[in-house]
Amino acid sequence: MRREPDTQAREVLYLSIYAAPHALAISLSPGHCKPMKELIRTPNIVLISALKANLSAEGIEAVEFDGPIADLLAGFSDFPRRLFVHEDDYDAARAIMIALCPEEVEPT
């Protein structure tokens, strides 16, 4: 599902719980609350960057969680970063991820 970029600037607050497989994007503008779903959890920053670029090229918004803590712990542990997409775009995003990096995809 291709979505045109939004030209209207909105402030968005993303809430997340690390153990939960879902997050909720809450817009500060009324009527823009959209549920999100975890696409991938990996410490591989190159993979996260490649996925974000490919998803963006298809008009799919992807939000990375846990980047700052992963950066802080770099060199000490392999703290995973998480990439979330809107539930409506999940199937399309998963297809892109399977095409880009099939070895990283967990079976559903």
Secondary structure, 3 states (H helix, E strand, C coil): CCCCCCCCCCCEEEECCCCCCEEEEEECCCCCCEEEEEEEEECCHHHHHHHHHHHHHCCCCEEEECHHHHHHCCCCCCCCEEEEEEHHHHHHHHHHHHHHCHHHCCCC
